[in-house]
Amino acid sequence: MYWNEQWQERGISQPSNFVAQTVLELARMHPVKDIVEVGGGLNTLLPMLRAFLPEVGYLSYDISQVAQDENLKRFDWGAWYTVDVTQGLEWEEDGSADFVFSSHLIEHLEDPWQLLEEQLRICKKGGIMAVAGPLHMWHREHRQVLTVDMVVGMMNDYARPVFTYLNGQNSEIVAAIIKA
């Protein structure tokens, strides 16, 4: 109940969710100047994060031009880019983003390591890289069925320790690392 009240106090009509809460907690634990969301689309978590962290810069990448155009109309802040993440993220300087995350994207990709490599490439040393997704769920648009061992194993390829957060029903995971 606490989180729903907190979101509502800030005028956010959409109730919070596990991923948004976890990403916000990670951002609060580690001082960040910018947050990059990969694959947010129309369900971007950035407005919820901005309600709690208004001083942070926000940038979103998504494959959908329609979604990003709509986000540009809805929000007069942040940067909204349309890009196919499997082709690489347009980023000014490798290793300069404080916090890079994707939510419910990795399970849609044929090669999930491609996403992790791109997120890691733009994340600065000492920055946070996180991925979130559904566990043990298959949908016609999914290319991967995620398990805790799979996600933690992929993240272990890049850094240790992997900070793992599971929601109460064990249906979603957020895994994060601090780039060494």
Sequence and secondary structure as in RCSB ss.txt:
>XXXX:A:sequence
MYWNEQWQERGISQPSNFVAQTVLELARMHPVKDIVEVGGGLNTLLPMLRAFLPEVGYLSYDISQVAQDENLKRF
DWGAWYTVDVTQGLEWEEDGSADFVFSSHLIEHLEDPWQLLEEQLRICKKGGIMAVAGPLHMWHREHRQVLTVDM
VVGMMNDYARPVFTYLNGQNSEIVAAIIKA
>XXXX:A:secstr
 HHHHHHHHTT  S   HHHHHHHHHHHHS  SEEEEES GGG SHHHHHHH TTSEEEEEES HHHHHHHHHH 
SSSEEEE  GGG    SSTT EEEEEEES GGG S HHHHHHHHHHHEEEEEEEEEEEESS   TT S    HHH
HHHHHHTT S  EEEE TTS EEEEEEE  
